[in-house]
Amino acid sequence: MADLKAGPTSFSAGDFAGVGVQFVAAILVFLFLGKWVDGRLGTTPVFLLLGTFVGAAGGFYTMYRKVTAAARASQRASQRASQRASQRESGVPERGADDR
């Protein structure tokens, strides 16, 4: 699968597909948990609906965190690349492995 950017913090399309699977799984787990609680208590759609919304909220939160982490990593990588380009233009030598 194609990487969105190269490097140690790269995110592939598979990572984001996994987020979608987690989103659906969270909804289904809490939906069936709510259905089970409704069956035990005899409160038919209350906990089923509550479980669905809790699962959707949890799945959305996980998806939001993953996407914002990818955006921050991409922004940091582009800032580093622009800094390296400006250093090359100004004649400042790049730090190598032995310069650290």
Secondary structure, 3 states (H helix, E strand, C coil): CCECCCCCCCCEHHHHHHHHHHHHHHHHHHHHHHHHHHHHHCCHHHHHHHHHHHHHHHHHHHHHHHHHHHHHHHHHHHHHHHHHHHHHHHCCCCCCHHHC
